[in-house]
Amino acid sequence: MKTNIKRDIIKLKKEKNAVILAHYYQPQEVQKIADYVGDSYYLSKIGLDCEENNIVFCGVKFMAESAKILAPNKRVFIPNKEAVCSMVNFAAKEEVLREKEKHPNAKVVSYINSLTELKTISEACCTSSSAVDIIKNIDADKILFVPDKNLGSYVSEQITDKKIILWNGHCYVHNQIKAQDIINMKEKHGQDIKVAVHPECTKEVRDLADFIGSTGQIIEYITCDNSEKFLIVTEQGINYELKKRNPNKKFYYLDMVCKSMKKTSLQDIYYCLKNETNEIIIDDEIRELAYNALHNMHILSEKCKNASVN
Ligand code: SF4
């Protein structure tokens, strides 16, 4: 079966009117077979706009749930249900509500890497590519930002006229990196190496960056930059797209691998399509409440883009 699995997936995909979406952190073979590869924001738009009735979401659970929340008439599947982002567990809805009581004028903005229940009490969601735009545009001077303290502190450095209350969550893949790791890599590969950092990294690491951005933004930055070598401070799965677009540039990585993102295999995709397993099901009432936060994310982010075009 192994030799024909790609062909079988493509055949099943057509038969079932399905689209395969994959995050940049997915294994290379999964990215290769996907119809669309991107960061969370891009994929959330594709899931909403695509014509297919069935979405096979190769990423982690909150991404597949967000696709279902945004497009309730479509069926959304996750090939491997063990693929969950550990960051989401840092912020339970009840805990956040308790914290909000201490800050009655604050609006809750939740990173899309959060539980669906938390999205139900959020004014808006954001992704790492849209967080600054969302918080700039949201009608509030005080924001309770959950769960990622690093992304929250990055946003608060960009927007100084709003009070941003941080939560104590993080991504274990990005949070583990130290400034000394960057210094060591620069000593090894040359001080002229360009350093691209994801905002889920700590401030001491961000302070050493030539560029800070989401996976999609890092890819754009590197593709447009004329330098020859780059230190990529995010999950290593991004290398596939970087190499595809920049075959002559050199990329160096730290030991950053998200175990959950690597759980999805071609076999999982095949069985998911064949047997229609691991469908995302969300209670209607919860889905409708969570929809507002994700819908607001798109509205606020587009508002900012339109303002910069006009
Ligand atoms: S890299 Fe971090 S934030 Fe992204 S899915 Fe893995 S644990 Fe979650």
Residues whose N, C-alpha, C, O or C-beta is under 5 A from the ligand:
A	BS01	SF4	V60 C85 S86 M87 C171 Y172 V173 C258
